[in-house]
């Protein structure tokens, strides 16, 4: 094992810890910008319709989300949701995403992530992001850059922008192409076992399972490096022999 040339991160519950999602709060905030609400629907009624559509599509089921490997961007979802119910919102699609997301699930950096990103920067290890997320890619980038202003991410790949969702190998291949690196030169860190751990492993990357911010039960996999803190990963990295040392000993 050697130090990676690049570390790629998942977004939610890895870089950023998000409060429990409250769709009604998000919809309530968006409806404050409605210029037409033909049927005088409440936030609860609109969100109930959103939940119905999501169930029909099979989205967001914790047990099955790894099977849903093509993204439905919010730009498409919310356009249908509101217009099909006679509602007109005086906001752009990206503004709707921002208003909804900030109200439904505010985020804060996971404990220790800022220091870990600083460590990687000081070591000259490149960084980037791959996220399964339906929000507008510019809205996602704005949130990451606002909450982690000193990051050095070379790119932020979102399924909303590039169609494929983890664990689909294609989205990892895209990141490798953008980075111009081989799979064995890259580590991937994420909280979701099927999408992040198995997805990156199947793409040839070295997976790290970060469980420090998840609130769901998980089953341990002793074959996968599993950590609860960013310090644990840093210590593990420090224990790896630099590639030059290995070459000098050959």
C-alpha positions as CSV (number, residue, x, y, z in Angstrom):
1,X,0.0,0.0,0.0
2,X,1.2,3.5,-0.8
3,X,0.0,7.0,-0.3
4,X,-2.6,8.0,-2.8
5,X,-2.1,10.7,-5.4
6,X,-5.7,11.8,-5.0
7,X,-8.5,11.3,-2.5
8,X,-12.1,11.6,-3.7
9,X,-14.9,12.3,-1.2
10,X,-18.6,11.6,-1.0
11,X,-20.6,14.7,0.0
12,X,-23.5,14.0,2.4
13,X,-22.6,12.6,5.8
14,X,-18.9,12.5,4.7
15,X,-17.8,16.0,4.0
16,X,-21.0,17.6,5.3
17,X,-23.2,16.4,8.0
18,X,-26.9,17.3,7.3
19,X,-29.7,17.5,9.7
20,X,-32.6,15.1,9.3
21,X,-34.3,15.9,6.1
22,X,-37.6,17.8,6.5
23,X,-39.3,18.1,3.1
24,X,-42.3,20.0,4.4
25,X,-40.0,22.8,5.8
26,X,-38.3,23.0,2.4
27,X,-41.6,23.1,0.5
28,X,-43.0,25.7,2.9
29,X,-40.0,27.9,2.2
30,X,-40.4,27.5,-1.6
31,X,-44.2,28.2,-1.5
32,X,-43.4,31.6,0.1
33,X,-42.3,32.6,-3.4
34,X,-45.4,31.3,-5.2
35,X,-47.1,33.8,-7.5
36,X,-49.9,31.3,-8.2
37,X,-51.3,28.5,-6.2
38,X,-54.4,27.5,-8.1
39,X,-55.8,25.0,-5.6
40,X,-54.4,26.8,-2.5
41,X,-52.4,23.7,-1.6
42,X,-50.4,23.6,1.7
43,X,-46.8,22.6,2.0
44,X,-47.9,19.3,3.5
45,X,-50.1,18.6,0.5
46,X,-47.4,19.5,-2.0
47,X,-44.8,17.4,-0.2
48,X,-47.2,14.5,0.0
49,X,-47.4,14.6,-3.8
50,X,-43.6,14.7,-4.0
51,X,-43.4,11.7,-1.7
52,X,-45.9,9.8,-3.9
53,X,-43.9,10.5,-7.0
54,X,-40.6,9.5,-5.3
55,X,-42.1,6.2,-4.2
56,X,-43.3,5.6,-7.8
57,X,-39.8,6.3,-9.1
58,X,-38.1,4.2,-6.4
59,X,-35.9,7.1,-5.2
60,X,-34.4,7.6,-1.8
61,X,-35.2,4.2,-0.3
62,X,-32.2,3.5,2.0
63,X,-32.4,-0.2,1.2
64,X,-32.7,0.2,-2.6
65,X,-31.0,3.5,-3.5
66,X,-28.0,1.7,-4.9
67,X,-30.2,0.1,-7.5
68,X,-31.3,3.6,-8.7
69,X,-28.3,4.4,-10.9
70,X,-29.7,7.1,-13.2
71,X,-30.3,10.5,-11.6
72,X,-33.5,12.6,-11.9
73,X,-32.3,16.1,-11.5
74,X,-34.4,18.4,-9.3
75,X,-34.7,20.8,-12.3
76,X,-37.0,18.1,-13.9
77,X,-38.6,16.9,-10.7
78,X,-39.7,20.2,-9.2
79,X,-40.8,21.6,-12.5
80,X,-43.3,18.7,-12.8
81,X,-44.2,18.8,-9.1
82,X,-45.3,22.4,-9.0
83,X,-46.7,22.9,-12.5
84,X,-48.8,19.7,-12.2
85,X,-50.4,21.1,-9.1
86,X,-51.2,24.5,-10.6
87,X,-48.3,26.3,-8.7
88,X,-46.0,28.9,-10.2
89,X,-42.9,29.8,-8.3
90,X,-41.1,33.2,-9.0
91,X,-37.7,31.6,-8.7
92,X,-35.2,29.9,-11.1
93,X,-34.7,26.2,-10.8
94,X,-31.4,26.7,-9.0
95,X,-33.0,29.2,-6.6
96,X,-35.7,26.7,-5.8
97,X,-33.0,24.2,-5.0
98,X,-31.2,26.6,-2.7
99,X,-34.3,27.8,-0.9
100,X,-35.7,24.2,-0.5
101,X,-32.3,22.6,0.6
102,X,-31.4,25.3,3.1
103,X,-34.8,25.0,4.8
104,X,-35.1,21.2,4.6
105,X,-31.6,20.1,5.6
106,X,-29.0,22.7,6.7
107,X,-25.5,21.3,6.7
108,X,-22.3,21.6,8.8
109,X,-18.8,20.2,8.1
110,X,-18.2,16.8,9.7
111,X,-16.0,17.0,12.8
112,X,-12.3,17.2,11.8
113,X,-12.8,17.4,8.0
114,X,-11.3,20.8,7.7
115,X,-8.1,19.7,9.4
116,X,-8.0,16.5,7.3
117,X,-8.4,18.5,4.1
118,X,-5.6,20.8,5.3
119,X,-3.4,17.7,5.9
120,X,-4.0,16.4,2.4
121,X,-3.2,19.9,0.9
122,X,0.1,20.1,2.9
123,X,1.0,16.6,1.6
124,X,0.4,17.6,-2.0
125,X,-2.4,15.0,-2.3
126,X,-5.1,16.1,-4.7
127,X,-8.8,16.1,-3.8
128,X,-12.2,16.0,-5.5
129,X,-15.8,15.1,-4.9
130,X,-18.3,12.6,-6.4
131,X,-21.8,12.9,-5.1
132,X,-25.2,11.2,-5.7
133,X,-27.4,14.2,-5.5
134,X,-30.3,15.7,-7.4
135,X,-29.7,19.4,-6.6
136,X,-28.3,21.7,-9.2
137,X,-24.5,21.2,-9.5
138,X,-23.9,24.9,-9.0
139,X,-26.0,24.9,-5.8
140,X,-24.0,21.9,-4.5
141,X,-20.7,23.5,-5.3
142,X,-21.8,26.8,-3.6
143,X,-22.7,24.9,-0.4
144,X,-19.5,23.0,-0.3
145,X,-17.3,26.0,-1.0
146,X,-19.3,28.1,1.6
147,X,-19.0,25.5,4.3
148,X,-15.4,24.4,3.4
149,X,-13.9,27.6,2.0
150,X,-10.3,26.4,2.2
151,X,-10.9,23.3,0.1
152,X,-8.7,22.5,-2.9
153,X,-11.2,20.3,-4.8
154,X,-10.2,20.1,-8.4
155,X,-13.7,19.1,-9.4
156,X,-17.2,18.4,-7.9
157,X,-18.9,15.7,-9.9
158,X,-22.7,15.4,-9.2
159,X,-25.1,12.8,-10.6
160,X,-27.4,15.7,-11.3
161,X,-24.9,17.0,-13.9
162,X,-23.5,13.7,-15.2
163,X,-26.6,11.4,-15.1
164,X,-25.0,8.3,-13.5
165,X,-25.3,7.5,-9.8
166,X,-22.9,5.6,-7.6
167,X,-22.3,2.6,-7.5
168,X,-22.3,2.8,-11.3
169,X,-18.7,2.5,-12.4
170,X,-19.1,5.2,-15.1
171,X,-19.2,8.0,-12.6
172,X,-15.9,6.8,-11.0
173,X,-14.4,6.4,-14.5
174,X,-15.4,10.0,-15.3
175,X,-13.5,11.2,-12.2
176,X,-10.4,9.2,-13.1
177,X,-10.5,10.7,-16.6
178,X,-10.7,14.2,-15.2
179,X,-7.9,13.5,-12.8
180,X,-5.8,11.7,-15.4
181,X,-5.0,9.0,-12.8
182,X,-5.2,5.2,-12.6
183,X,-7.7,3.6,-10.2
184,X,-4.9,2.3,-8.0
185,X,-3.6,5.8,-7.4
186,X,-6.9,7.1,-5.9
187,X,-8.8,6.6,-2.7
188,X,-12.5,7.1,-2.3
189,X,-14.1,8.0,1.1
190,X,-17.8,7.8,1.7
191,X,-20.5,6.8,4.2
192,X,-22.8,4.5,2.2
193,X,-21.7,0.9,1.9
194,X,-23.3,-0.1,-1.4
195,X,-22.9,3.2,-3.3
196,X,-19.6,4.4,-1.9
197,X,-17.6,1.5,-0.7
198,X,-18.6,-1.3,-3.1
199,X,-19.0,1.2,-6.0
200,X,-15.4,2.6,-5.6
201,X,-14.0,-0.9,-5.0
202,X,-15.6,-2.3,-8.1
203,X,-14.1,0.7,-10.0
204,X,-10.6,-0.2,-8.8
205,X,-10.2,2.6,-6.3
206,X,-9.2,2.0,-2.6
207,X,-12.4,2.5,-0.6
208,X,-12.5,4.0,2.9
209,X,-15.8,3.6,4.8
210,X,-16.3,6.7,6.9
211,X,-19.1,6.2,9.5
212,X,-18.5,9.1,11.8
213,X,-21.6,11.0,10.8
214,X,-24.1,8.3,9.8
215,X,-27.2,7.6,12.0
216,X,-28.2,4.3,10.4
217,X,-27.3,0.8,11.6
218,X,-24.5,-0.8,9.6
219,X,-23.0,-4.2,9.3
220,X,-19.2,-4.3,9.7
221,X,-17.1,-5.4,6.8
222,X,-13.7,-6.4,8.1
223,X,-12.2,-6.4,4.6
224,X,-12.8,-2.6,4.3
225,X,-10.9,0.1,6.1
226,X,-13.6,1.6,8.3
227,X,-13.1,4.7,10.4
228,X,-15.1,7.0,12.7
229,X,-12.8,10.0,12.7
230,X,-10.7,11.8,10.2
231,X,-7.7,11.4,12.5
232,X,-8.0,7.6,12.1
233,X,-7.6,8.0,8.3
234,X,-4.7,10.4,8.7
235,X,-2.9,8.0,11.0
236,X,-3.5,5.1,8.6
237,X,-2.1,7.2,5.7
238,X,1.0,8.2,7.8
239,X,1.6,4.5,8.3
240,X,1.9,3.8,4.6
241,X,5.4,3.9,3.2
242,X,6.0,6.6,0.6
243,X,6.3,5.2,-2.9
244,X,9.9,6.5,-3.2
245,X,11.0,4.6,-0.1
246,X,9.6,1.4,-1.6
247,X,11.4,2.0,-4.9
248,X,14.7,2.7,-3.0
249,X,14.4,-0.6,-1.2
250,X,13.8,-2.6,-4.3
